[in-house]
Amino acid sequence: MKVSKLKKFDDAERLRMPEARAEYLNIVVADGDPAEVHDALNLVARAQCRQASWRDQRGA
């Protein structure tokens, strides 16, 4: 299989549940690296937007 045919990996897909997002943020904040916290907040925001979009498509 060619690499170009592989689905692009997105970490936001792994954070579908609010509990998973909270746990991920707790781990990153505990580490204390401001750059990692910034990246984690962006990732969680993307995951939340996807979740909201998915709910809207379902009509919930």
Biopython code that builds the backbone (N, CA, C, O; Angstrom):
import numpy as np
from Bio.PDB.StructureBuilder import StructureBuilder

atoms = [
    (1, "MET", "N", (0.836, -1.170, 0.000)),
    (1, "MET", "CA", (0.000, 0.000, 0.000)),
    (1, "MET", "C", (0.889, 1.244, 0.000)),
    (1, "MET", "O", (1.884, 1.314, 0.722)),
    (2, "LYS", "N", (0.518, 2.200, -0.805)),
    (2, "LYS", "CA", (1.272, 3.446, -0.872)),
    (2, "LYS", "C", (0.938, 4.332, 0.317)),
    (2, "LYS", "O", (-0.186, 4.334, 0.817)),
    (3, "VAL", "N", (1.922, 5.072, 0.749)),
    (3, "VAL", "CA", (1.735, 5.988, 1.866)),
    (3, "VAL", "C", (0.666, 7.021, 1.533)),
    (3, "VAL", "O", (-0.090, 7.432, 2.413)),
    (4, "SER", "N", (0.596, 7.436, 0.299)),
    (4, "SER", "CA", (-0.381, 8.454, -0.096)),
    (4, "SER", "C", (-1.823, 7.960, 0.062)),
    (4, "SER", "O", (-2.744, 8.776, 0.104)),
    (5, "LYS", "N", (-2.035, 6.655, 0.148)),
    (5, "LYS", "CA", (-3.377, 6.113, 0.293)),
    (5, "LYS", "C", (-3.781, 5.926, 1.758)),
    (5, "LYS", "O", (-4.931, 5.603, 2.053)),
    (6, "LEU", "N", (-2.835, 6.129, 2.665)),
    (6, "LEU", "CA", (-3.146, 5.984, 4.079)),
    (6, "LEU", "C", (-3.937, 7.193, 4.573)),
    (6, "LEU", "O", (-3.737, 8.316, 4.112)),
    (7, "LYS", "N", (-4.834, 6.939, 5.515)),
    (7, "LYS", "CA", (-5.604, 8.008, 6.116)),
    (7, "LYS", "C", (-4.672, 8.841, 6.992)),
    (7, "LYS", "O", (-3.836, 8.297, 7.713)),
    (8, "LYS", "N", (-4.820, 10.151, 6.927)),
    (8, "LYS", "CA", (-3.999, 11.038, 7.730)),
    (8, "LYS", "C", (-4.359, 10.854, 9.205)),
    (8, "LYS", "O", (-5.533, 10.870, 9.577)),
    (9, "PHE", "N", (-3.338, 10.681, 10.031)),
    (9, "PHE", "CA", (-3.550, 10.477, 11.466)),
    (9, "PHE", "C", (-3.880, 11.798, 12.135)),
    (9, "PHE", "O", (-3.236, 12.814, 11.875)),
    (10, "ASP", "N", (-4.883, 11.779, 12.995)),
    (10, "ASP", "CA", (-5.270, 12.983, 13.729)),
    (10, "ASP", "C", (-5.529, 12.590, 15.179)),
    (10, "ASP", "O", (-6.432, 11.803, 15.464)),
    (11, "ASP", "N", (-4.734, 13.139, 16.091)),
    (11, "ASP", "CA", (-4.884, 12.838, 17.511)),
    (11, "ASP", "C", (-6.254, 13.214, 18.041)),
    (11, "ASP", "O", (-6.731, 12.593, 18.990)),
    (12, "ALA", "N", (-6.894, 14.202, 17.463)),
    (12, "ALA", "CA", (-8.199, 14.658, 17.952)),
    (12, "ALA", "C", (-9.242, 13.540, 17.895)),
    (12, "ALA", "O", (-10.188, 13.541, 18.683)),
    (13, "GLU", "N", (-9.083, 12.607, 16.991)),
    (13, "GLU", "CA", (-10.024, 11.498, 16.886)),
    (13, "GLU", "C", (-9.949, 10.583, 18.103)),
    (13, "GLU", "O", (-10.905, 9.867, 18.400)),
    (14, "ARG", "N", (-8.824, 10.603, 18.807)),
    (14, "ARG", "CA", (-8.642, 9.748, 19.982)),
    (14, "ARG", "C", (-9.246, 10.365, 21.244)),
    (14, "ARG", "O", (-9.311, 9.709, 22.283)),
    (15, "LEU", "N", (-9.681, 11.603, 21.159)),
    (15, "LEU", "CA", (-10.208, 12.312, 22.330)),
    (15, "LEU", "C", (-11.695, 12.597, 22.162)),
    (15, "LEU", "O", (-12.135, 13.738, 22.305)),
    (16, "ARG", "N", (-12.445, 11.586, 21.867)),
    (16, "ARG", "CA", (-13.880, 11.760, 21.618)),
    (16, "ARG", "C", (-14.674, 11.994, 22.892)),
    (16, "ARG", "O", (-15.634, 12.764, 22.894)),
    (17, "MET", "N", (-14.284, 11.345, 23.960)),
    (17, "MET", "CA", (-15.033, 11.443, 25.215)),
    (17, "MET", "C", (-14.502, 12.588, 26.075)),
    (17, "MET", "O", (-13.291, 12.805, 26.134)),
    (18, "PRO", "N", (-15.400, 13.328, 26.745)),
    (18, "PRO", "CA", (-14.949, 14.417, 27.610)),
    (18, "PRO", "C", (-13.968, 13.957, 28.693)),
    (18, "PRO", "O", (-13.052, 14.691, 29.063)),
    (19, "GLU", "N", (-14.166, 12.747, 29.190)),
    (19, "GLU", "CA", (-13.271, 12.217, 30.212)),
    (19, "GLU", "C", (-11.861, 12.036, 29.665)),
    (19, "GLU", "O", (-10.881, 12.296, 30.363)),
    (20, "ALA", "N", (-11.762, 11.595, 28.428)),
    (20, "ALA", "CA", (-10.448, 11.411, 27.799)),
    (20, "ALA", "C", (-9.758, 12.755, 27.600)),
    (20, "ALA", "O", (-8.549, 12.873, 27.799)),
    (21, "ARG", "N", (-10.527, 13.767, 27.207)),
    (21, "ARG", "CA", (-9.944, 15.103, 27.029)),
    (21, "ARG", "C", (-9.449, 15.661, 28.361)),
    (21, "ARG", "O", (-8.368, 16.245, 28.431)),
    (22, "ALA", "N", (-10.243, 15.480, 29.417)),
    (22, "ALA", "CA", (-9.850, 15.986, 30.734)),
    (22, "ALA", "C", (-8.608, 15.275, 31.246)),
    (22, "ALA", "O", (-7.702, 15.915, 31.780)),
    (23, "GLU", "N", (-8.559, 13.975, 31.090)),
    (23, "GLU", "CA", (-7.390, 13.218, 31.551)),
    (23, "GLU", "C", (-6.139, 13.629, 30.788)),
    (23, "GLU", "O", (-5.069, 13.792, 31.376)),
    (24, "TYR", "N", (-6.277, 13.794, 29.487)),
    (24, "TYR", "CA", (-5.142, 14.216, 28.662)),
    (24, "TYR", "C", (-4.625, 15.579, 29.125)),
    (24, "TYR", "O", (-3.418, 15.763, 29.279)),
    (25, "LEU", "N", (-5.529, 16.531, 29.345)),
    (25, "LEU", "CA", (-5.111, 17.857, 29.803)),
    (25, "LEU", "C", (-4.445, 17.793, 31.174)),
    (25, "LEU", "O", (-3.445, 18.473, 31.404)),
    (26, "ASN", "N", (-4.982, 16.992, 32.081)),
    (26, "ASN", "CA", (-4.377, 16.851, 33.405)),
    (26, "ASN", "C", (-2.942, 16.339, 33.317)),
    (26, "ASN", "O", (-2.060, 16.823, 34.027)),
    (27, "ILE", "N", (-2.715, 15.372, 32.454)),
    (27, "ILE", "CA", (-1.373, 14.818, 32.294)),
    (27, "ILE", "C", (-0.422, 15.866, 31.736)),
    (27, "ILE", "O", (0.701, 16.011, 32.220)),
    (28, "VAL", "N", (-0.861, 16.583, 30.736)),
    (28, "VAL", "CA", (0.004, 17.585, 30.105)),
    (28, "VAL", "C", (0.290, 18.743, 31.055)),
    (28, "VAL", "O", (1.426, 19.210, 31.139)),
    (29, "VAL", "N", (-0.727, 19.206, 31.768)),
    (29, "VAL", "CA", (-0.532, 20.313, 32.708)),
    (29, "VAL", "C", (0.414, 19.888, 33.829)),
    (29, "VAL", "O", (1.248, 20.681, 34.266)),
    (30, "ALA", "N", (0.294, 18.655, 34.293)),
    (30, "ALA", "CA", (1.174, 18.161, 35.357)),
    (30, "ALA", "C", (2.634, 18.160, 34.915)),
    (30, "ALA", "O", (3.533, 18.339, 35.737)),
    (31, "ASP", "N", (2.868, 17.961, 33.636)),
    (31, "ASP", "CA", (4.233, 17.974, 33.112)),
    (31, "ASP", "C", (4.826, 19.382, 33.184)),
    (31, "ASP", "O", (6.021, 19.545, 33.433)),
    (32, "GLY", "N", (3.989, 20.395, 32.966)),
    (32, "GLY", "CA", (4.403, 21.775, 33.178)),
    (32, "GLY", "C", (5.077, 22.488, 32.015)),
    (32, "GLY", "O", (5.552, 23.610, 32.189)),
    (33, "ASP", "N", (5.132, 21.891, 30.865)),
    (33, "ASP", "CA", (5.747, 22.540, 29.701)),
    (33, "ASP", "C", (4.705, 23.431, 29.018)),
    (33, "ASP", "O", (3.721, 22.922, 28.481)),
    (34, "PRO", "N", (4.906, 24.758, 29.031)),
    (34, "PRO", "CA", (3.907, 25.669, 28.451)),
    (34, "PRO", "C", (3.610, 25.391, 26.973)),
    (34, "PRO", "O", (2.465, 25.524, 26.541)),
    (35, "ALA", "N", (4.601, 25.016, 26.217)),
    (35, "ALA", "CA", (4.379, 24.729, 24.791)),
    (35, "ALA", "C", (3.494, 23.500, 24.620)),
    (35, "ALA", "O", (2.628, 23.469, 23.746)),
    (36, "GLU", "N", (3.714, 22.491, 25.456)),
    (36, "GLU", "CA", (2.882, 21.288, 25.378)),
    (36, "GLU", "C", (1.453, 21.582, 25.822)),
    (36, "GLU", "O", (0.501, 21.047, 25.253)),
    (37, "VAL", "N", (1.300, 22.434, 26.841)),
    (37, "VAL", "CA", (-0.036, 22.821, 27.290)),
    (37, "VAL", "C", (-0.768, 23.545, 26.162)),
    (37, "VAL", "O", (-1.948, 23.293, 25.921)),
    (38, "HIS", "N", (-0.077, 24.431, 25.482)),
    (38, "HIS", "CA", (-0.665, 25.158, 24.353)),
    (38, "HIS", "C", (-1.133, 24.187, 23.272)),
    (38, "HIS", "O", (-2.257, 24.287, 22.781)),
    (39, "ASP", "N", (-0.266, 23.253, 22.910)),
    (39, "ASP", "CA", (-0.618, 22.266, 21.886)),
    (39, "ASP", "C", (-1.789, 21.394, 22.337)),
    (39, "ASP", "O", (-2.673, 21.069, 21.544)),
    (40, "ALA", "N", (-1.789, 21.020, 23.612)),
    (40, "ALA", "CA", (-2.860, 20.170, 24.130)),
    (40, "ALA", "C", (-4.197, 20.898, 24.108)),
    (40, "ALA", "O", (-5.220, 20.305, 23.765)),
    (41, "LEU", "N", (-4.199, 22.173, 24.470)),
    (41, "LEU", "CA", (-5.442, 22.946, 24.424)),
    (41, "LEU", "C", (-5.970, 23.049, 22.997)),
    (41, "LEU", "O", (-7.176, 22.945, 22.772)),
    (42, "ASN", "N", (-5.083, 23.251, 22.043)),
    (42, "ASN", "CA", (-5.508, 23.287, 20.638)),
    (42, "ASN", "C", (-6.093, 21.950, 20.202)),
    (42, "ASN", "O", (-7.104, 21.905, 19.501)),
    (43, "LEU", "N", (-5.458, 20.871, 20.616)),
    (43, "LEU", "CA", (-5.924, 19.541, 20.251)),
    (43, "LEU", "C", (-7.298, 19.252, 20.860)),
    (43, "LEU", "O", (-8.176, 18.718, 20.183)),
    (44, "VAL", "N", (-7.482, 19.598, 22.117)),
    (44, "VAL", "CA", (-8.765, 19.383, 22.784)),
    (44, "VAL", "C", (-9.854, 20.241, 22.139)),
    (44, "VAL", "O", (-10.984, 19.782, 21.971)),
    (45, "ALA", "N", (-9.528, 21.456, 21.785)),
    (45, "ALA", "CA", (-10.506, 22.309, 21.104)),
    (45, "ALA", "C", (-10.934, 21.698, 19.770)),
    (45, "ALA", "O", (-12.115, 21.713, 19.423)),
    (46, "ARG", "N", (-9.976, 21.167, 19.035)),
    (46, "ARG", "CA", (-10.300, 20.505, 17.764)),
    (46, "ARG", "C", (-11.190, 19.294, 18.002)),
    (46, "ARG", "O", (-12.142, 19.062, 17.257)),
    (47, "ALA", "N", (-10.886, 18.532, 19.028)),
    (47, "ALA", "CA", (-11.686, 17.346, 19.344)),
    (47, "ALA", "C", (-13.112, 17.741, 19.723)),
    (47, "ALA", "O", (-14.065, 17.075, 19.320)),
    (48, "GLN", "N", (-13.264, 18.817, 20.493)),
    (48, "GLN", "CA", (-14.598, 19.272, 20.886)),
    (48, "GLN", "C", (-15.394, 19.758, 19.678)),
    (48, "GLN", "O", (-16.593, 19.497, 19.580)),
    (49, "CYS", "N", (-14.743, 20.456, 18.768)),
    (49, "CYS", "CA", (-15.428, 20.923, 17.552)),
    (49, "CYS", "C", (-15.900, 19.742, 16.714)),
    (49, "CYS", "O", (-17.002, 19.763, 16.167)),
    (50, "ARG", "N", (-15.075, 18.726, 16.617)),
    (50, "ARG", "CA", (-15.477, 17.537, 15.851)),
    (50, "ARG", "C", (-16.655, 16.854, 16.508)),
    (50, "ARG", "O", (-17.579, 16.410, 15.827)),
    (51, "GLN", "N", (-16.630, 16.767, 17.829)),
    (51, "GLN", "CA", (-17.728, 16.132, 18.554)),
    (51, "GLN", "C", (-19.023, 16.905, 18.337)),
    (51, "GLN", "O", (-20.074, 16.306, 18.107)),
    (52, "ALA", "N", (-18.953, 18.229, 18.409)),
    (52, "ALA", "CA", (-20.143, 19.054, 18.196)),
    (52, "ALA", "C", (-20.649, 18.911, 16.763)),
    (52, "ALA", "O", (-21.857, 18.848, 16.532)),
    (53, "SER", "N", (-19.746, 18.860, 15.819)),
    (53, "SER", "CA", (-20.123, 18.697, 14.417)),
    (53, "SER", "C", (-20.797, 17.347, 14.201)),
    (53, "SER", "O", (-21.792, 17.246, 13.484)),
    (54, "TRP", "N", (-20.246, 16.317, 14.826)),
    (54, "TRP", "CA", (-20.818, 14.977, 14.695)),
    (54, "TRP", "C", (-22.225, 14.944, 15.284)),
    (54, "TRP", "O", (-23.129, 14.345, 14.701)),
    (55, "ARG", "N", (-22.417, 15.597, 16.457)),
    (55, "ARG", "CA", (-23.759, 15.641, 17.067)),
    (55, "ARG", "C", (-24.728, 16.400, 16.166)),
    (55, "ARG", "O", (-25.880, 15.991, 16.015)),
    (56, "ASP", "N", (-24.276, 17.500, 15.565)),
    (56, "ASP", "CA", (-25.148, 18.276, 14.687)),
    (56, "ASP", "C", (-25.575, 17.466, 13.482)),
    (56, "ASP", "O", (-26.721, 17.566, 13.045)),
    (57, "GLN", "N", (-24.675, 16.666, 12.937)),
    (57, "GLN", "CA", (-24.997, 15.848, 11.772)),
    (57, "GLN", "C", (-26.015, 14.770, 12.124)),
    (57, "GLN", "O", (-26.823, 14.373, 11.285)),
    (58, "ARG", "N", (-25.972, 14.301, 13.361)),
    (58, "ARG", "CA", (-26.912, 13.278, 13.816)),
    (58, "ARG", "C", (-28.269, 13.870, 14.151)),
    (58, "ARG", "O", (-29.265, 13.154, 14.251)),
    (59, "GLY", "N", (-28.298, 15.203, 14.325)),
    (59, "GLY", "CA", (-29.571, 15.836, 14.649)),
    (59, "GLY", "C", (-29.884, 15.840, 16.127)),
    (59, "GLY", "O", (-31.036, 16.019, 16.522)),
    (60, "ALA", "N", (-28.867, 15.644, 16.945)),
    (60, "ALA", "CA", (-29.090, 15.609, 18.399)),
    (60, "ALA", "C", (-29.162, 16.998, 18.989)),
    (60, "ALA", "O", (-29.344, 17.147, 20.197)),
]
sb = StructureBuilder()
sb.init_structure("model")
sb.init_model(0)
sb.init_chain("A")
sb.init_seg("    ")
for serial, (resi, resn, name, xyz) in enumerate(atoms, 1):
    if name == "N":
        sb.init_residue(resn, " ", resi, " ")
    sb.init_atom(name, np.array(xyz, "f"), 0.0, 1.0, " ", f" {name:<3s}", serial, name[0])
structure = sb.get_structure()
